[in-house]
Amino acid sequence: MRIDAHQHFWRYDSVEYPWIAPQWQIRQDYLPDDLAPLLSECRLDGCIAVQARQSLEENFWLLKLAEQDSMIVGVVGWVDLCNDQVTDQLDSLAGYSKLVGVRHVVQDEPDDEFMLRDEFQRGIQAVQDRGLTYDLLIYPKQLPAACQLVKNFPQQRFVLDHLAKPLIKDGRLSPWDQQIQQLAGRSNVYCKISGMVTEARWHAWSPADFEPYLDLVTKAFGPERLMFGSDWPVALLAGSYRCVYELAYQYVDRKMADASSQIFGENARRFYLERS
């Protein structure tokens, strides 16, 4: 199975999605019927739907979509990991086989060490106890805390979203490069080749802009811990679905063609769909 390991669905509402800026052209609905032909065009069989709202309602909405459409092979939802009731929140979702993991929008937290708070780590323990994955959505400044978090939970499966959003438009590597290598030193951490185009110059990027970043994560994580994700429809701010797919596919085909099946499906299946 070839899998897009990171995309979103929503029925657009300005109150529910305040992070979508007024000038962005993605202020509309994006649903499975919109994604299906794009997956087919790129010979992808399924997708992992990732939360776009920090609400419990988001889980049930996405899981209902997944029940109705076999294309959605897994859902990464949201629970309040700092809440005293986190175990109850997770247990309320236990009956849904397609819930594969959770995510918190840590990048928006003002405290760069938010993930090291006792209550957050208690939530991660609850996630681990239930065999679920955790998606790290962070900025480079939060990488030191991420390194400590994954060290604290060596049995928990983590995946880094969007390469931690390096400063691609500025062409900066340091200190992101050293911190990524430190994070990748933990074998329980994977990395998504996703979200790159929106960190570049929108509609003015070229594939060469991403080469140093892709080279580094390829060396750091190895092809066995990388997975492709489109970040659709957010990626539409900077390019079409096909452009985003081809960017990743052509790099992999040129640099490590023998790992294509891993990066475009096998790794995502192993990470998300094989329960620990």
C-alpha contacts under 8 A as a table, 3 or more apart, distances in Angstrom:
res1	aa1	res2	aa2	distance
1	M	44	L	7.59
1	M	45	D	5.91
1	M	46	G	7.31
1	M	265	G	5.76
1	M	266	E	7.13
1	M	269	R	7.95
2	R	43	R	7.39
2	R	44	L	4.87
2	R	45	D	5.21
2	R	46	G	6.58
2	R	261	S	7.34
2	R	264	F	5.38
2	R	265	G	4.19
2	R	266	E	7.31
3	I	44	L	5.73
3	I	45	D	5.93
3	I	46	G	4.89
3	I	47	C	5.20
3	I	48	I	7.49
3	I	228	F	7.66
3	I	264	F	5.81
3	I	265	G	4.56
3	I	268	A	6.88
3	I	269	R	7.73
4	D	7	Q	7.15
4	D	39	L	7.96
4	D	44	L	6.91
4	D	46	G	6.35
4	D	47	C	4.56
4	D	48	I	6.36
4	D	228	F	6.02
4	D	229	G	4.96
4	D	230	S	6.34
4	D	264	F	7.10
4	D	265	G	7.40
5	A	47	C	5.68
5	A	48	I	4.89
5	A	49	A	7.76
5	A	192	K	7.61
5	A	227	M	6.66
5	A	228	F	5.90
5	A	229	G	4.55
5	A	230	S	7.45
5	A	265	G	7.90
5	A	268	A	6.11
6	H	47	C	6.97
6	H	48	I	5.46
6	H	49	A	6.28
6	H	50	V	6.20
6	H	192	K	7.96
6	H	194	S	7.37
6	H	228	F	7.58
6	H	229	G	4.33
6	H	230	S	5.87
6	H	231	D	5.38
6	H	232	W	7.65
7	Q	47	C	7.17
7	Q	48	I	6.42
7	Q	49	A	5.30
7	Q	50	V	5.87
7	Q	229	G	6.79
7	Q	230	S	6.02
7	Q	231	D	4.54
7	Q	232	W	4.93
7	Q	233	P	6.96
8	H	30	Y	7.86
8	H	49	A	5.35
8	H	50	V	5.39
8	H	51	Q	6.62
8	H	52	A	6.50
8	H	231	D	6.91
8	H	232	W	6.17
8	H	233	P	6.53
8	H	234	V	7.98
9	F	29	D	7.72
9	F	30	Y	5.27
9	F	31	L	5.28
9	F	32	P	7.24
9	F	49	A	7.01
9	F	50	V	7.93
9	F	52	A	7.57
9	F	62	L	7.77
9	F	233	P	7.80
10	W	29	D	5.70
10	W	30	Y	5.39
10	W	31	L	6.40
10	W	52	A	7.52
11	R	28	Q	6.93
11	R	29	D	4.45
11	R	30	Y	6.46
11	R	31	L	7.49
12	Y	16	E	7.57
12	Y	17	Y	7.02
12	Y	27	R	6.08
12	Y	28	Q	5.10
12	Y	29	D	5.08
12	Y	30	Y	7.86
13	D	16	E	5.30
13	D	17	Y	6.02
13	D	27	R	7.97
14	S	17	Y	5.28
14	S	18	P	5.62
14	S	20	I	7.68
15	V	18	P	5.67
16	E	53	R	6.98
17	Y	20	I	5.88
17	Y	52	A	7.69
17	Y	53	R	6.73
18	P	21	A	7.15
20	I	24	W	6.77
20	I	26	I	7.62
20	I	27	R	7.00
21	A	24	W	5.47
22	P	27	R	7.63
24	W	27	R	6.46
24	W	237	L	7.05
25	Q	28	Q	7.78
25	Q	237	L	7.11
26	I	233	P	7.08
26	I	234	V	7.12
26	I	236	L	7.36
26	I	237	L	7.34
30	Y	34	D	6.16
30	Y	35	L	7.68
30	Y	233	P	7.17
31	L	34	D	5.40
31	L	35	L	6.69
32	P	35	L	5.11
32	P	36	A	6.03
32	P	65	L	7.83
32	P	69	D	7.64
33	D	36	A	5.40
33	D	37	P	7.55
34	D	37	P	6.84
34	D	38	L	7.60
35	L	38	L	5.31
35	L	39	L	6.33
36	A	39	L	5.29
36	A	40	S	6.25
36	A	71	M	7.70
37	P	40	S	4.96
37	P	41	E	6.06
38	L	41	E	5.11
38	L	42	C	6.48
38	L	241	Y	6.82
38	L	242	R	7.39
39	L	42	C	5.28
39	L	43	R	6.08
39	L	44	L	4.82
39	L	45	D	6.68
39	L	46	G	7.38
40	S	43	R	4.89
40	S	44	L	5.74
40	S	45	D	7.06
41	E	44	L	7.64
41	E	242	R	7.95
42	C	242	R	7.01
42	C	245	Y	7.32
45	D	71	M	6.68
46	G	70	S	7.74
46	G	71	M	4.54
46	G	72	I	5.72
46	G	73	V	6.06
47	C	71	M	6.31
47	C	72	I	5.08
47	C	73	V	5.85
47	C	74	G	7.04
48	I	72	I	6.00
48	I	73	V	5.97
48	I	74	G	4.84
48	I	75	V	5.65
48	I	76	V	7.16
49	A	62	L	7.30
49	A	72	I	6.63
49	A	74	G	6.34
49	A	75	V	4.84
49	A	76	V	6.19
50	V	75	V	5.90
50	V	76	V	4.64
50	V	77	G	6.30
50	V	103	R	7.98
51	Q	54	Q	7.35
51	Q	58	E	6.75
51	Q	59	N	7.41
51	Q	62	L	7.83
51	Q	75	V	7.72
51	Q	76	V	5.97
51	Q	77	G	5.07
51	Q	78	W	6.47
51	Q	103	R	7.24
52	A	58	E	7.78
53	R	58	E	6.19
53	R	78	W	7.83
54	Q	58	E	7.21
54	Q	78	W	5.93
54	Q	79	V	7.44
54	Q	104	H	7.29
54	Q	105	V	7.75
55	S	58	E	5.44
55	S	59	N	7.47
55	S	78	W	6.53
55	S	79	V	7.10
56	L	59	N	5.52
56	L	60	F	7.17
56	L	78	W	6.46
56	L	79	V	6.25
56	L	89	Q	7.97
57	E	60	F	5.44
57	E	61	W	6.26
58	E	61	W	5.15
58	E	62	L	6.09
58	E	77	G	7.05
58	E	78	W	7.39
59	N	62	L	5.36
59	N	63	L	6.00
59	N	75	V	7.95
59	N	77	G	5.14
59	N	78	W	6.53
60	F	63	L	5.05
60	F	64	K	5.99
61	W	64	K	5.21
61	W	65	L	6.42
62	L	65	L	5.06
62	L	66	A	6.22
62	L	75	V	6.80
62	L	77	G	7.91
63	L	66	A	4.87
63	L	67	E	6.15
63	L	75	V	6.62
63	L	96	Y	7.23
63	L	98	K	6.89
63	L	99	L	7.09
64	K	67	E	5.04
64	K	68	Q	6.37
65	L	68	Q	5.17
65	L	69	D	6.18
65	L	72	I	7.76
66	A	69	D	5.15
66	A	70	S	6.48
66	A	71	M	7.59
66	A	72	I	5.12
66	A	73	V	7.06
66	A	74	G	7.29
66	A	75	V	7.51
66	A	98	K	7.13
67	E	70	S	7.01
69	D	72	I	6.00
70	S	73	V	6.34
72	I	75	V	7.48
73	V	98	K	6.56
74	G	98	K	4.74
74	G	99	L	5.93
74	G	100	V	5.73
74	G	272	Y	7.31
74	G	273	L	7.35
75	V	98	K	5.87
75	V	99	L	4.87
75	V	100	V	5.69
75	V	101	G	6.80
76	V	99	L	6.28
76	V	100	V	5.84
76	V	101	G	4.54
76	V	102	V	4.79
76	V	103	R	6.53
76	V	135	D	7.94
77	G	99	L	7.08
77	G	101	G	6.27
77	G	102	V	4.56
77	G	103	R	6.17
78	W	102	V	5.09
78	W	103	R	5.40
78	W	104	H	6.32
79	V	86	V	6.82
79	V	89	Q	6.50
79	V	90	L	7.06
79	V	102	V	6.98
79	V	103	R	7.70
79	V	104	H	7.64
80	D	83	N	5.40
80	D	86	V	6.20
80	D	89	Q	7.99
80	D	104	H	7.85
80	D	123	G	7.91
81	L	86	V	5.75
81	L	104	H	7.98
81	L	119	E	7.21
81	L	120	F	5.37
81	L	121	Q	7.87
81	L	122	R	7.47
81	L	123	G	4.32
81	L	124	I	6.89
82	C	86	V	7.13
82	C	119	E	4.79
82	C	120	F	4.74
82	C	122	R	7.46
82	C	123	G	6.08
83	N	86	V	5.28
83	N	119	E	7.32
83	N	123	G	7.74
84	D	87	T	7.81
84	D	119	E	7.98
85	Q	88	D	5.28
85	Q	89	Q	6.29
86	V	89	Q	4.97
86	V	90	L	6.18
86	V	123	G	6.35
86	V	126	A	7.48
87	T	90	L	5.14
87	T	91	D	5.99
87	T	123	G	7.79
87	T	126	A	6.23
88	D	91	D	4.99
88	D	92	S	6.09
89	Q	92	S	5.27
89	Q	93	L	7.01
90	L	93	L	5.41
90	L	94	A	6.60
90	L	127	V	7.73
91	D	94	A	4.93
92	S	95	G	7.45
93	L	96	Y	5.81
93	L	99	L	7.46
94	A	97	S	7.44
94	A	99	L	7.99
96	Y	99	L	5.77
97	S	100	V	7.58
100	V	132	L	5.57
100	V	133	T	6.33
100	V	272	Y	5.71
100	V	273	L	6.70
101	G	127	V	7.92
101	G	132	L	4.68
101	G	133	T	4.24
101	G	134	Y	5.53
101	G	135	D	7.42
101	G	272	Y	7.36
102	V	127	V	7.87
102	V	132	L	7.25
102	V	133	T	6.41
102	V	134	Y	5.22
102	V	135	D	6.45
103	R	134	Y	5.78
103	R	135	D	5.00
103	R	136	L	6.83
103	R	137	L	7.39
104	H	135	D	7.60
104	H	136	L	7.56
104	H	137	L	7.01
105	V	108	D	5.95
105	V	109	E	7.44
105	V	137	L	5.79
105	V	138	I	7.40
106	V	109	E	5.24
106	V	114	F	7.40
106	V	115	M	7.67
106	V	136	L	7.56
106	V	137	L	5.83
106	V	138	I	5.63
107	Q	137	L	6.00
107	Q	138	I	4.33
107	Q	139	Y	5.59
107	Q	142	Q	7.66
109	E	112	D	6.98
109	E	114	F	6.85
110	P	114	F	7.96
111	D	114	F	5.17
112	D	115	M	7.89
112	D	141	K	6.92
112	D	142	Q	5.30
112	D	145	A	7.14
113	E	116	L	5.41
113	E	117	R	7.11
113	E	142	Q	6.97
113	E	145	A	5.47
114	F	117	R	5.62
114	F	120	F	7.48
114	F	145	A	7.88
115	M	120	F	5.86
115	M	121	Q	6.81
115	M	145	A	6.50
115	M	146	A	7.09
115	M	149	L	6.76
116	L	120	F	6.76
116	L	121	Q	6.45
116	L	145	A	6.56
116	L	148	Q	7.69
116	L	149	L	6.46
117	R	120	F	5.32
117	R	121	Q	6.32
118	D	121	Q	5.23
118	D	122	R	6.14
119	E	122	R	4.99
119	E	123	G	6.39
120	F	123	G	5.02
120	F	124	I	6.40
121	Q	124	I	4.87
121	Q	125	Q	6.21
121	Q	149	L	7.90
122	R	125	Q	5.11
122	R	126	A	6.48
123	G	126	A	5.05
123	G	127	V	6.36
124	I	127	V	4.93
124	I	128	Q	6.16
124	I	134	Y	7.97
125	Q	128	Q	5.01
125	Q	129	D	6.08
125	Q	153	F	7.92
126	A	129	D	5.06
126	A	130	R	6.52
127	V	130	R	5.38
127	V	131	G	6.57
127	V	132	L	5.48
127	V	133	T	7.14
127	V	134	Y	7.63
128	Q	131	G	5.16
128	Q	132	L	5.90
128	Q	133	T	7.33
128	Q	155	Q	7.57
128	Q	156	Q	5.47
128	Q	157	R	7.88
129	D	132	L	7.78
131	G	275	R	5.87
131	G	276	S	5.28
132	L	157	R	7.68
132	L	275	R	7.27
132	L	276	S	7.89
133	T	156	Q	7.04
133	T	157	R	5.19
133	T	158	F	6.00
133	T	159	V	7.80
133	T	271	F	7.77
133	T	272	Y	6.79
134	Y	156	Q	7.87
134	Y	157	R	6.44
134	Y	158	F	4.96
134	Y	159	V	6.48
135	D	158	F	5.86
135	D	159	V	5.00
135	D	160	L	6.02
135	D	161	D	6.44
136	L	146	A	7.79
136	L	158	F	6.86
136	L	159	V	5.95
136	L	160	L	4.77
136	L	161	D	5.75
137	L	160	L	6.62
137	L	161	D	5.37
137	L	162	H	7.58
137	L	164	A	6.76
138	I	141	K	7.95
138	I	142	Q	5.98
138	I	143	L	7.25
138	I	161	D	7.59
138	I	164	A	5.33
138	I	165	K	7.22
139	Y	142	Q	5.53
139	Y	143	L	7.03
139	Y	164	A	5.08
139	Y	165	K	5.55
139	Y	166	P	7.28
140	P	143	L	5.26
140	P	164	A	5.59
140	P	165	K	6.55
140	P	166	P	6.22
140	P	176	W	5.87
141	K	144	P	7.22
142	Q	145	A	5.54
142	Q	146	A	6.38
143	L	146	A	4.85
143	L	147	C	6.10
143	L	164	A	7.54
143	L	176	W	7.84
143	L	179	Q	6.31
143	L	180	I	7.45
143	L	183	L	7.70
144	P	147	C	5.14
144	P	148	Q	6.50
144	P	179	Q	6.84
145	A	148	Q	5.15
145	A	149	L	6.13
146	A	149	L	4.95
146	A	150	V	6.21
146	A	183	L	7.34
147	C	150	V	5.53
147	C	151	K	6.27
147	C	179	Q	7.84
147	C	182	Q	6.84
147	C	183	L	5.08
148	Q	151	K	5.03
148	Q	152	N	6.19
149	L	152	N	5.08
149	L	153	F	6.48
150	V	153	F	5.12
150	V	154	P	6.10
150	V	156	Q	7.59
150	V	158	F	7.39
150	V	183	L	7.75
150	V	186	R	7.18
150	V	188	N	7.62
150	V	189	V	7.46
151	K	154	P	5.68
151	K	186	R	7.14
153	F	156	Q	5.46
154	P	157	R	7.99
154	P	186	R	7.62
154	P	188	N	6.37
155	Q	188	N	6.83
156	Q	188	N	6.60
157	R	188	N	5.21
157	R	189	V	6.22
157	R	190	Y	7.95
157	R	271	F	7.50
158	F	188	N	6.20
158	F	189	V	4.73
158	F	190	Y	6.22
159	V	189	V	5.36
159	V	190	Y	4.39
159	V	191	C	5.21
159	V	192	K	6.94
160	L	163	L	6.14
160	L	164	A	6.53
160	L	189	V	7.19
160	L	190	Y	6.15
160	L	191	C	4.60
160	L	192	K	6.06
161	D	164	A	6.10
161	D	191	C	6.39
161	D	192	K	5.35
161	D	193	I	7.76
161	D	194	S	6.79
161	D	195	G	7.60
162	H	165	K	5.49
162	H	191	C	7.69
162	H	192	K	5.85
162	H	193	I	6.17
162	H	194	S	4.59
162	H	195	G	4.57
162	H	196	M	6.28
163	L	166	P	6.69
163	L	191	C	6.55
163	L	192	K	6.53
163	L	193	I	6.73
163	L	194	S	7.16
163	L	195	G	7.74
163	L	196	M	7.73
163	L	217	V	7.74
165	K	168	I	7.97
165	K	195	G	7.33
165	K	196	M	7.13
165	K	199	E	6.40
166	P	172	R	7.44
166	P	173	L	7.25
166	P	176	W	6.69
166	P	199	E	7.09
167	L	170	D	5.51
167	L	171	G	6.28
167	L	172	R	5.52
167	L	173	L	7.31
167	L	199	E	6.49
167	L	200	A	7.56
168	I	171	G	4.85
168	I	172	R	6.31
168	I	196	M	7.73
168	I	199	E	5.67
168	I	200	A	5.04
168	I	209	D	6.99
168	I	210	F	7.09
169	K	172	R	7.94
169	K	199	E	6.21
169	K	200	A	4.18
169	K	201	R	5.34
169	K	209	D	7.95
170	D	200	A	7.93
171	G	209	D	7.43
173	L	176	W	5.59
173	L	177	D	5.52
173	L	213	Y	7.56
174	S	177	D	5.41
174	S	178	Q	6.90
175	P	178	Q	5.61
175	P	179	Q	6.38
176	W	179	Q	5.20
176	W	180	I	5.96
177	D	180	I	5.25
177	D	181	Q	6.40
177	D	216	L	7.11
178	Q	181	Q	5.25
178	Q	182	Q	6.37
179	Q	182	Q	4.98
179	Q	183	L	6.20
180	I	183	L	5.04
180	I	184	A	6.03
180	I	217	V	7.40
180	I	220	A	7.42
181	Q	184	A	5.03
181	Q	185	G	6.20
181	Q	217	V	7.76
181	Q	220	A	5.41
181	Q	221	F	7.98
182	Q	185	G	5.18
182	Q	186	R	7.61
183	L	186	R	5.98
183	L	189	V	7.34
184	A	187	S	6.82
184	A	189	V	6.31
184	A	190	Y	7.52
184	A	220	A	5.70
184	A	221	F	5.44
185	G	220	A	7.49
185	G	221	F	7.81
186	R	189	V	5.88
187	S	190	Y	7.77
189	V	225	R	7.50
190	Y	221	F	6.96
190	Y	225	R	4.72
190	Y	226	L	5.97
190	Y	227	M	7.84
191	C	217	V	7.73
191	C	221	F	7.22
191	C	225	R	6.30
191	C	226	L	5.05
191	C	227	M	6.49
192	K	226	L	5.72
192	K	227	M	4.87
192	K	228	F	5.71
192	K	229	G	6.13
193	I	196	M	7.51
193	I	214	L	7.84
193	I	226	L	6.75
193	I	227	M	5.90
193	I	228	F	4.90
193	I	229	G	5.92
193	I	248	A	7.19
194	S	228	F	6.25
194	S	229	G	4.72
194	S	230	S	5.63
194	S	231	D	6.07
195	G	198	T	6.01
195	G	199	E	7.03
195	G	229	G	7.66
195	G	230	S	6.94
195	G	231	D	5.61
195	G	235	A	6.67
196	M	199	E	5.31
196	M	200	A	6.63
196	M	210	F	7.50
197	V	200	A	5.13
197	V	201	R	7.48
197	V	202	W	6.85
197	V	205	W	7.45
197	V	235	A	6.65
197	V	238	A	5.80
197	V	239	G	7.15
197	V	244	V	7.38
198	T	201	R	7.27
198	T	202	W	6.24
198	T	234	V	7.90
198	T	235	A	6.16
198	T	237	L	6.76
198	T	238	A	5.63
199	E	202	W	7.87
200	A	204	A	7.97
200	A	205	W	6.23
200	A	209	D	7.69
201	R	204	A	5.22
201	R	205	W	5.43
201	R	238	A	7.76
202	W	205	W	6.50
202	W	237	L	6.89
202	W	238	A	4.44
202	W	239	G	7.57
203	H	238	A	5.11
203	H	239	G	6.36
205	W	209	D	6.55
206	S	209	D	5.61
206	S	210	F	7.78
207	P	210	F	5.74
207	P	211	E	6.85
207	P	247	L	6.42
208	A	211	E	5.21
209	D	212	P	7.43
210	F	213	Y	5.49
210	F	214	L	6.11
211	E	214	L	5.15
211	E	215	D	5.87
212	P	215	D	5.10
212	P	216	L	6.21
213	Y	216	L	5.19
213	Y	217	V	6.39
214	L	217	V	5.33
214	L	218	T	5.94
215	D	218	T	5.20
215	D	219	K	6.21
216	L	219	K	5.21
216	L	220	A	6.01
217	V	220	A	4.87
217	V	221	F	5.68
217	V	222	G	7.40
218	T	221	F	5.58
218	T	222	G	5.02
218	T	223	P	6.28
218	T	226	L	7.48
219	K	222	G	5.47
221	F	224	E	7.36
221	F	225	R	5.56
221	F	226	L	6.71
222	G	225	R	5.87
222	G	226	L	6.88
223	P	226	L	5.40
223	P	256	M	7.94
223	P	259	A	6.11
223	P	262	Q	7.06
223	P	263	I	6.58
224	E	259	A	7.79
224	E	262	Q	6.50
224	E	263	I	7.31
224	E	267	N	6.49
225	R	263	I	7.83
225	R	267	N	6.48
226	L	262	Q	7.85
226	L	263	I	5.53
226	L	267	N	6.83
227	M	262	Q	7.43
227	M	263	I	4.41
227	M	264	F	6.04
227	M	265	G	7.11
227	M	267	N	6.06
227	M	268	A	5.99
228	F	248	A	7.19
228	F	263	I	5.89
228	F	264	F	5.53
228	F	265	G	7.78
230	S	235	A	6.97
230	S	241	Y	6.89
230	S	244	V	6.31
230	S	245	Y	6.62
231	D	234	V	5.78
231	D	235	A	5.52
232	W	235	A	5.08
232	W	236	L	6.57
232	W	241	Y	6.76
233	P	236	L	5.42
233	P	237	L	7.96
233	P	241	Y	7.97
234	V	237	L	6.03
235	A	238	A	5.70
235	A	239	G	6.14
235	A	240	S	7.17
235	A	241	Y	7.29
235	A	244	V	7.54
236	L	239	G	4.93
236	L	240	S	5.36
236	L	241	Y	6.90
239	G	243	C	5.98
239	G	244	V	6.58
240	S	243	C	5.11
240	S	244	V	6.37
241	Y	244	V	5.25
241	Y	245	Y	6.20
242	R	245	Y	5.07
242	R	246	E	5.96
243	C	246	E	5.14
243	C	247	L	6.05
244	V	247	L	5.18
244	V	248	A	6.66
245	Y	248	A	5.46
245	Y	249	Y	5.98
246	E	249	Y	4.84
246	E	250	Q	5.64
247	L	250	Q	5.65
247	L	251	Y	6.39
248	A	251	Y	5.28
248	A	252	V	6.22
249	Y	252	V	5.19
249	Y	253	D	5.94
249	Y	260	S	7.78
250	Q	253	D	4.96
250	Q	254	R	6.00
251	Y	254	R	5.22
251	Y	255	K	6.01
251	Y	256	M	8.00
252	V	255	K	5.23
252	V	256	M	5.20
252	V	257	A	5.68
252	V	259	A	7.45
252	V	260	S	6.31
253	D	256	M	5.80
253	D	257	A	4.17
253	D	258	D	7.89
253	D	260	S	6.84
254	R	257	A	6.23
256	M	259	A	5.57
256	M	260	S	7.08
257	A	260	S	5.38
258	D	261	S	7.50
259	A	262	Q	5.28
259	A	263	I	6.34
260	S	263	I	5.30
260	S	264	F	5.92
261	S	264	F	5.30
261	S	265	G	5.94
261	S	266	E	6.15
262	Q	265	G	5.56
262	Q	266	E	4.40
262	Q	267	N	5.19
263	I	266	E	6.57
263	I	267	N	5.94
263	I	268	A	7.57
264	F	267	N	7.47
264	F	268	A	7.64
265	G	268	A	5.35
265	G	269	R	6.09
266	E	269	R	5.10
266	E	270	R	6.12
267	N	270	R	5.10
267	N	271	F	5.96
268	A	271	F	5.08
268	A	272	Y	5.78
268	A	273	L	7.53
269	R	272	Y	5.49
269	R	273	L	5.04
269	R	274	E	6.79
270	R	273	L	5.76
270	R	274	E	5.22
271	F	274	E	6.31
272	Y	275	R	7.28
